[in-house]
Amino acid sequence: MRDVDMPSPDRLRPRWAAFAAVLAGLGPRWAEGAHASADAWHYDDGGGNWVDLCVTPVGHAVLVGHDHEYSETYFRDAAEYFEEQHTDLLAGTPAWWSATIAPYLDDITGQGVWIGFIYGFDGSSWSRADYDAEDGFSSLRLPFVSDERTVEQITEHLSRAAPGPELDVSAVQALVAAGPAVDRATLDAVFKGRELDAGAALAAARGFA
């Protein structure tokens, strides 16, 4: 097993929720890029690269995903399909990892949904199986690895997709800090001068509570 340097789910949660809120405010199509369900927190970059984070009731979590451009790990059926060397992303991992992501493992065979990386959080730290191949996670540049990066990504998305007055960076920072607990006033400050759906944004953020 190898250690992975990544924030805990509790640190990721408010950032992910804030980003999802902004995408939901931009509209349903944008909202597909980041959202929470009963089973996982989802992120994709709109180009076929994705990450899901599955949190368990006991404080464990498993992060699973794939970058179709840079994942050089070929897991299970992907190794045969692409005629590449197999990388066992679950080698030496606790049984609860595979149990937590069982539907994703089933989708490899049933749907051809490839997996490039699987990381587990045991309540204190992240780790992964011991392999040398590039798994593609770093190439995804997940927007939630720091408050600063999340603020930057929210600012870029709003400036590009909904041009308007200069954004209040302090309001964006407040949104990122609040996460699922964000209120309408904070969203109004972020969305000021833009015709965005604050109700949908609030609902998206609450999904991460």
C-alpha positions in Angstrom: 0.0 0.0 0.0 1.1 3.6 -0.7 0.1 6.7 1.1 -1.8 9.4 -0.9 -1.5 13.0 0.0 -5.1 14.3 -0.2 -7.5 16.2 2.1 -9.9 14.2 4.2 -13.5 13.9 3.1 -14.5 16.4 5.7 -12.2 19.0 4.1 -13.3 18.1 0.6 -17.0 18.3 1.5 -17.5 22.1 1.7 -15.4 22.7 -1.4 -17.2 20.1 -3.4 -20.6 21.5 -2.2 -19.7 25.0 -3.2 -18.5 24.0 -6.6 -21.7 22.0 -7.2 -23.8 24.9 -6.0 -22.3 27.2 -8.6 -22.7 24.6 -11.4 -26.3 24.1 -10.4 -26.9 27.8 -10.5 -25.6 27.9 -14.0 -28.2 25.4 -15.2 -29.1 21.7 -15.4 -26.4 20.8 -18.0 -23.7 22.4 -15.9 -25.0 20.7 -12.8 -24.1 17.3 -14.2 -20.5 18.1 -13.6 -20.6 18.1 -9.8 -23.4 16.8 -7.6 -24.2 14.6 -4.6 -26.4 11.6 -4.5 -27.3 9.2 -1.7 -24.3 7.0 -2.8 -21.5 9.4 -3.9 -20.2 12.8 -4.6 -19.6 13.1 -8.3 -17.2 15.3 -10.4 -16.4 15.2 -14.1 -14.6 17.6 -16.4 -17.1 17.4 -19.2 -14.6 15.5 -21.3 -15.2 11.9 -20.1 -12.9 12.1 -17.1 -14.6 11.5 -13.7 -14.2 11.0 -10.0 -16.8 9.7 -7.5 -16.3 9.8 -3.7 -18.3 7.2 -1.7 -18.5 7.9 2.0 -19.5 5.2 4.4 -21.5 5.6 7.7 -18.4 4.7 9.8 -16.3 7.5 8.4 -14.4 5.5 5.7 -14.4 6.6 2.1 -13.4 5.3 -1.3 -12.5 7.5 -4.2 -12.8 6.0 -7.6 -12.5 7.4 -11.1 -10.8 7.4 -14.5 -9.0 9.8 -16.9 -9.4 8.4 -20.3 -6.4 10.4 -21.6 -3.8 9.8 -18.9 -4.8 6.7 -16.9 -2.2 4.1 -17.8 -3.6 1.6 -15.3 -5.7 -1.2 -16.9 -7.9 -2.7 -14.3 -9.8 -6.0 -14.7 -11.6 -6.2 -18.1 -9.8 -3.1 -19.4 -6.5 -5.0 -19.5 -7.9 -7.6 -21.8 -9.9 -5.1 -23.9 -6.9 -2.9 -24.5 -4.4 -5.8 -24.5 -2.3 -4.1 -21.8 -0.7 -5.4 -18.6 -3.2 -5.6 -15.7 -2.9 -3.3 -12.7 -4.7 -4.6 -9.7 -6.0 -1.4 -8.1 -7.4 -3.4 -5.1 -4.2 -5.5 -4.4 -3.6 -5.6 -0.7 -6.6 -3.3 0.2 -9.2 -4.0 2.9 -12.3 -5.8 1.9 -14.5 -2.7 2.6 -12.9 -0.9 -0.3 -14.4 -3.3 -2.9 -17.6 -3.6 -0.9 -18.0 0.2 -0.9 -17.6 0.5 -4.7 -19.3 -2.8 -5.7 -21.6 -1.1 -8.2 -18.6 0.5 -10.0 -16.8 -2.9 -10.2 -20.0 -4.4 -11.7 -20.1 -1.6 -14.3 -16.7 -2.6 -15.6 -18.1 -5.8 -17.0 -21.7 -4.7 -17.5 -21.2 -1.2 -18.9 -17.5 -1.0 -19.9 -17.0 1.8 -17.5 -13.2 1.7 -16.9 -11.6 2.5 -13.6 -8.1 4.1 -13.5 -7.7 4.7 -9.7 -9.1 3.6 -6.4 -8.1 5.3 -3.2 -9.3 4.5 0.3 -9.7 6.7 3.4 -9.6 4.8 6.7 -10.7 7.7 8.9 -7.3 9.3 9.2 -5.4 9.0 5.9 -5.7 8.1 2.3 -3.9 5.2 0.6 -3.9 3.1 -2.6 -2.5 -0.2 -3.9 1.2 -0.4 -4.6 1.7 0.1 -8.4 4.0 2.3 -10.5 1.8 3.1 -13.5 0.4 6.6 -13.9 -3.3 6.3 -12.8 -4.5 9.6 -14.1 -5.7 11.1 -10.9 -3.3 14.0 -10.8 -4.1 14.8 -14.4 -7.7 15.5 -13.4 -6.7 18.4 -11.3 -9.6 17.9 -8.9 -10.9 21.4 -8.0 -11.4 20.5 -4.3 -7.8 19.9 -3.2 -7.5 23.3 -1.5 -9.8 26.3 -0.7 -7.7 28.4 -3.1 -8.1 26.0 -6.0 -11.9 25.8 -5.4 -12.2 29.6 -5.4 -10.1 29.8 -8.5 -12.3 27.2 -10.3 -15.5 28.8 -9.3 -14.3 32.2 -10.4 -13.2 30.8 -13.8 -16.5 29.0 -14.4 -18.6 32.0 -13.5 -16.5 34.4 -15.5 -16.6 32.2 -18.6 -20.2 30.8 -18.4 -22.0 33.8 -17.0 -20.1 37.1 -17.7 -21.1 40.0 -15.5 -19.7 42.4 -12.9 -16.4 41.7 -11.3 -16.8 38.8 -8.9 -16.5 39.5 -5.1 -13.7 37.1 -4.2 -14.5 37.4 -0.5 -18.1 36.2 -1.2 -16.7 33.2 -3.2 -14.4 32.4 -0.3 -17.4 32.6 2.1 -19.3 30.2 -0.1 -16.4 27.7 -0.1 -16.1 28.0 3.7 -19.8 27.4 4.2 -20.3 24.5 1.8 -23.5 22.6 2.5 -24.5 25.2 5.1 -24.4 28.2 2.7 -27.3 30.6 2.9 -29.1 32.6 0.3 -27.4 35.8 1.2 -24.0 34.4 0.5 -25.1 32.9 -2.9 -26.7 36.2 -3.8 -23.4 38.0 -3.1 -21.6 35.5 -5.4 -24.2 35.6 -8.1 -24.7 39.4 -8.0 -25.5 40.8 -11.4 -25.9 37.4 -13.0 -29.2 35.6 -13.8 -28.5 32.3 -12.0 -30.7 29.9 -10.2 -30.0 30.4 -6.5 -32.6 27.9 -5.5 -31.0 25.1 -7.5 -27.6 26.2 -6.1 -28.9 25.9 -2.5 -30.4 22.5 -3.2 -27.2 21.2 -4.7 -25.1 22.4 -1.8 -27.5 20.9 0.7 -27.1 17.5 -1.0 -23.6 17.3 0.6 -24.9 17.7 4.1 
